[in-house]
């Protein structure tokens, strides 16, 4: 399904500011669809003047849809739907005409010109499914009257509002709680859901006739409500924005849309939503995240303690082979500690592995290669990895780098090692991570066979790559015939 921007570029002469206006309208038109009990379709004028393109569509959550199928991207030639043509050319709401029949369903159609400044830039068609129509309740009449005010504002260029947009992802919807206030901010009508929300705050009677801002001041302690200007503007219905208020037990979001169908302020639509459970879950998640980070921090500290004890033990060993084995254990524990240190600073159980890889390269060359001037350089990016993948990969990378440093650059007769370079290349492709570690050292010994190798480090690498990561490992000569190349292919899904 093409996007609004794609359709505008392909078929219309609308400019960037026109598109921005239509996108602002789209951001709020679920409210209009729900208040209207009707489907909304945004029709864009063809640049050749031959008709209209359906640029966007919205179905109501409060009533049956008039469109079973999506219509976005379809074209209606000029003259086929006279109400579209009339709204576009005359710049007025068009309600005349008999219901249309679609799949044995009678549909009432109204067309609304979308005005920006002095120009009509599009047309919104409001399509109401008339099956099961009955005498509307007071709630439905209030919805429909508010929808009529908003459509008048669209036709006169007063809606959408260009002020700052809400930063609440859980902004109230029509069904959460609907209030209509007059120009003085007094409640004219409150839906049963809105009344229930305020009764949770402590209201004992009805809302009708009360000043919403003044009532909220009485029910909400000062520390749980916004500044006085915001409170008066939103709850008084004078500002197109939202705010969060509540008591110690209840949290709610209040959103206001001022109504001025003919230009003068006549009141506002106010939506309220009880978000107490959402805020409680947010607090639980914050506590859980902090606990997890603290656990990672303590695990890192414990691993570093273990590494320090192993290092002390290594210094007391008389056997060179035993000392080397303990130093290898120190490096392995250190690589795991490095991942936990990164996780202790992260909000989620994800690791930016580039930083880990760079630190592992420095650690291996500094600790394992004293006197061996080897540079480890990274090319490409590992990206963000899940913690379980990062831990195993850190161990693998440590062992491969350690082998490259120790066996690739032996000392000469003067006791000096040749300066070398190890390049770690990482790239992500189609759900997989490809990693190569390539050195310019002396290469593999003659007759080397990975399957027959008894080296502990390589055994650890193979087990981690194949069992833990579900990947593949290859070890062979580097391209060009000098040095060694280890290649890893690991799935990320």
Buried (B, 14 or more C-beta within 10 A) or exposed (E): EBEBEEBBEEBBEBEEEBBEBBEBBBEBBBBBBBBBBBBBBBBBBBEEEEBBBBBBBBBBEBBBBBBEEEBBBEBBEBEEBEBBBBBBEEBEBBEEBEEBEBEEBBBBBBBBBBBBEEEBBBBBBBBBBBEEEEEEEEBBEBBBBBBBBBBBBBBBBBBBBEEEBBEBEBBBBBEBBBBBBBBEBBBBBBBEBBBBBBBBBEBEEEBEEBBBBBBBBEBBEEEBBBEEEBBBBBBBBBBBBBBBBBBEEBBBBBBBBBBBBEEEEBBBBBBBBBBBEBBEEEEEEEEEBEEBBEEBBEBBBEBBEBBEEBBEBBEEBEEEEEBBBBBBBBBBBBBBBBBBBBBBEBEEBBBBBBEBBBBBBEBBBEBBBEEBEBEBEBEBEBBEBEBEBBBBBBBBBBBBBBBBBBBBBEEEEEEEBBEBBBBBBBBBEEEEBBBBBBBBBBBBEEEEEBEEEEEEBBEBBBBBBEEBBEBEBEBEEBEEEEBBBBBBBBEBE
